[in-house]
Amino acid sequence: MLSIYDYGRIPKDAFLASSVALFIIAILTAITRTILRVHYQKRLFIDDGFLLFAVLLAAVCIGLLVQFLDSVFFLQAHLEDRVPPGTTQEEVDAATLKFHLYSDVFNSLSFTIVFAIKFSFLSFFKQLIRRIRKLEIYWWCVVGVAAVTWVAGFVGIYASCAYFDERALSCASDVNATTIALYGILAFLDVTTDLAIIAIPVTFLRKVQIKLRTKIFLGLSLCLSAVIITVVITQISGLHVPGSSTIDVVWEIYWQYVEAMVAIIISSREDRIEEYRGLV
């Protein structure tokens, strides 16, 4: 007989194992990038600071995930009316409240990781365009939009259920179209800022004469950045549980975490340090 941890598109064991694996890869790539930066340039820069900040938040996120993962699956079972027979209302309420308290912190931190990486890229690109006036103006506009988007997303995560006691049970257990709309808006803003950031190196490539090999690596960087957009689209496209009015909270938490870890991994690519080194 299947347990509540085996239902759905992502069983608990697969969820936890892949999450830990992604965290380890993210940490190792970030360490490698930092070592290469110190080796080649003898110092760290602002973009490195954003990356290291993201890594610290990632460590907190994996700790939180381990702590409240059971409640994620329990709440999903409750939303789909398949909790084990004999489960008391007190158990349901306790799992729901724990999910709400932990998931708000988890989502806000993982959302912040993604934007820390966006600012890491922006900080790095600022060095590339420092003598191109129009791109500098555009850069400042993107920074402003990204900052406003991060604040709006951060506030929106908590505003969707702005209670941290028993009153949260009324909204935390009612994951409906309003919640789906919120995640849809956040996903749209996330992708929009990614596209705005990608436009910077695209325009840079058209304006300057650089080695073909460097152009290839810059193009590869853009392709890999598009992976993050793909992850966001995957998350939002599979959010709704077929035949139900609710969302798949397991799916939402998992892909939110995947996006954060993939962002760190992409930002830590060592070829970016090596190839851009002669441009900045």
Buried (B, 14 or more C-beta within 10 A) or exposed (E): EEEBBEBBEBBBEEBBEBBEEBBEBBBEBBEBBBEBBEEEEEEEBBBBBBBBBBBEBBEBBBEBBEEBBBBBBBBBBBBBEEBEEEBEEEBBBBBBBBBBBBBBBBBBBBBBBBBBBBBBBBBBBBEBBEEBEEBEEBBEEBBEBBBEBBEBBBEBBBEBBEBEEEEBBEBBBEBEEEBBEBBEEBBEBBBBBBBBBBBBBEBBBEEBEEEEEBBEBBEBBBEBBBBBBEBBBBBBEBBBBEEEEBBBBBBBBBBBBBBBBBBBBBBBBBEBBEBBEEEE
